[in-house]
Amino acid sequence: MLIYINRGGKMRFKSIFCLGIFYIFFIISASAQNVEHVAKIDFISGDVVVYQDNSWKEVRLNQKLYEGDLIETKKNSYVEILSTDKNIKIEVEEKTRIEIKEFKKEKKTIKSFFGKLWNKIKSTVGQRYEVETRFGRAGVRGTEFAVTMDPEKGMDVICEEGEIYLKNISGNEQIVKAGFKSGIDKKGKLLKVEKWEKRKRMKDSLKSKKRDEIENNIKTIENSLNQLEKKYSKKEFEKMNELFQKTNKLIKKFNFEIAKWEDINKRVEKFLREYNKRKKYNLNDRLKYYWTKIKFWKGKIKDEKNIANINYLENDLNSFYVFYKISKKDLEGILNDSEYGESIHRSELKKIKDEIDNLYNKYLKLKELIRLEKNSFKIFSNFEHKIFSFRRNLYNILIEVGSIEQWLDEVKRILATGEIPADYKLQARKLYRLIQNYRNLRSNYSNYKRMIMEIEQKDLFIKSKRLMRKKERIERLLKSFRFISGNDNVSLHFDRLHKKFMPLIMFFNSSEGKELLS
C-alpha cells in the first residue's frame, strides 16, 4: 500500500496516500530512551530534521525513531522511514511534517500536518493502519490508495487496488473501490464516488534515474577495487578513479546519503595507501598534483571575512576534509619513509604539508561559522513561531474583551459592587496567562537582540541569505501587534507592548487583581 500526501491539493502521481495541512503552531513530542524504537531512517536526501528529546535535530542514516517523534523535510528534501518489522515504509517528500502518533502492533497511526506523504504497506493482517488530518482519516481495506488534502477545499481520495474507507469528522463513512475516487468537501460532506485516471508518481522521476546510476557505478567501482587489490593495472586504476570522482560528484549534487559509499571511500583510501607502499609513484607528478589541489582549495576555502554566502559552502568543506585526511596520511607516510629521507623533494613536501595545515585551520573556522549559522537559524525559527502563537492568542483575547483599558475600568466598577460574574473571572485568567506569555516572549526577545549583535559582528547576515530573510520576517512581525483603542484598531511595535500592558500588570499585582484571579 502507498499513501501520498499532497500539500498543493492536486492529485499527482500513481500512488497511494496524499494528505496535507498547511499551518501548525505548536507541537510537542518526546521519545524516551528506555522505550523501544518503532522505525528508523532508511534514506535521506537534503535537509531533514526530527523532533526528539524536546529539540529539533538533523536526522542521520539508520537513526532510531519512537512514538511521538516529528519528522520534517525542508525544500528539495526527502526521507524514507522503515518500521522495525519492515512491513511499512513511509516516504516523506519536501516541505512536509508528520508525527509518528501511534505505532502499536495492532494499530498504527501517522498524523500529517502539511506536505506530501507516501506509505507502502506490505500487509494489514492483524493490524490497522491510518493517516489522519484535521479533516478526517483514511485507512486500509485494500492495498493501494491515495489522499489529497487541501485545508481550504477539503480532501480527495483515490483507490488504486482493493478498497479503502474514508471517514469524516462526523463519523460518516464511505467505501471507495479500485479505480475510483471520492473525497470530503470543506463543509465535511462526503463527495460522490467517480472514476479516476492514473498519474505518474513523483518519486520515480525525482531520483530513481540518478540513484540507479550511482548504484551501478558503485558496483563497477567495487569490481575494479577487487581486481586492483589482486593485481595493479594503471589502466584499471585510472578507469576506477575517474568513475569514483564522477560518482562522488553525483552524490554531492543530489545530496544523497548512501551508507555503502562510506565503505567505498575507505577501500579506495586503503588501496591508495597500500599501493604507495608497494610501488613508487613519480614524485614530480605527485608534487604537481598537490600544488594543483592547494591552488584549487585556496580558491574554495577563503578567509572567514571573504565568504559571500555560506549556504553553498558546506559540501565543499566536507570534500576538503576528505582530501585533508587522505593527503595528511600520504604526506606523513612519505616524510617518515626512510626511502625518501634524502629526497630532494623532502623540503617541498614539508611546504605542501604546511599549506594544507593552514587550509585546515581556515576550514575549522568556517565549520564553526556554519555551526553558528545553523544554530541561529533554529533559534530564529523558534522565536518566529512563538511570535505567531502570541499574536494569535492576543487577537483572540482582544476579540473577546475589547480594549484593555475599557475592560479594566469595567472590572474595577464591578469589583466595587462586590459581585463578580464568572465570565469576568475567566477573562481575567486568560489575560493573566497572556501576560505570562508576554514575559516569556520578552525574555526570548532579549536573547534575540543579543544574537543579532553577535551575528552582525561576524557579518553573518551578509553570508547567509536564509538567515537574513528569517530576520526580516521576524522584524516585520515585531512591528505589527494589533490592539483595540476606542473604536479603532492600532498596530504597535513589540518594544511598546510593555507600556500597553503595564496597567494590566499592575492590576494583577494588586489585591483586587489577585482576588479576581482566585
Buried (B, 14 or more C-beta within 10 A) or exposed (E): BBBBBBBBBEBBBBBBBBBBBBEEEEBEBEBEEEEEBBBBBBBBBBBBBBBBEEEEEEBEBEBBBBBBBBBBBEEEBBBBBBBBEEBBBBBBBBBBBBBBBBBEEEEBBBBBBBBBBBBBBEEBEEBEBBBBBEBBBBBBBBBBBBBBBBBEBBBBBBBBBBBBBBBBEEEEEBBBBBEBBBBBBEEEEBBEBEEBEEBEBBBEEBBEEBBEEBEEBBEBBBEBBEBBEEEEEEEBBEBBBEBBEEBBEBBEEBBBBBEEBEEBBEBBBEBBEEBBEEEEEEBEEBBEEBBEBBEEBEEEBBEBEEBEEBEEBBEBBEBBBEBBEBBBBBBEEBBEEEEBEEBEBEEBBEEBBEBBEEBBEBBEEBBEBBEBBBEBBBBBBBBBBBBBBBBEBBEEBBEEBEBBBEBBEBBBEBBEEEEBEEEBBEBBEBBBEBBEBBEEBBEBBEEBEEBBEEBEEBBBBBBBBBBBEBBEBBEEBBEEBEBBBEEEEEEBEBEEBEEBBEEBBEBBEEEBBEEBEE
